[in-house]
Amino acid sequence: MVTIAFTVILARETPDPASAVRGMAIVFAAVQSVAHAVTTGALRALGSLGLVEGAAALASYRDPRRLSCLDLAIMWLTVALAAPFFGE
């Protein structure tokens, strides 16, 4: 929520706020997607090394009842798609 508020506040200073929000949201979605890939890769590597904690953390990360970085990336893509409808 804080990042969304920060994005909207920064976008108000630009000539085209909707495209600024859209651009920032796409960047945030890309960052969250990369974070998801790095996190799952690291946890898989720990699990393949035989660490029980790595496998347990990966199972917890993939739990559908919890938010992951991929969920946040989808949220940012939704913000990017909705940005033109919230213009001034």
Sequence and secondary structure as in RCSB ss.txt:
>XXXX:A:sequence
MVTIAFTVILARETPDPASAVRGMAIVFAAVQSVAHAVTTGALRALGSLGLVEGAAALASYRDPRRLSCLDLAIM
WLTVALAAPFFGE
>XXXX:A:secstr
 HHHHHHHHHHTTSS HHHHHHHHHHHHHHHHHHHHHHHHHHHHHHHHTT HHHHHHHHHHT TTS  HHHHHHH
HHHHHHHGGGG  
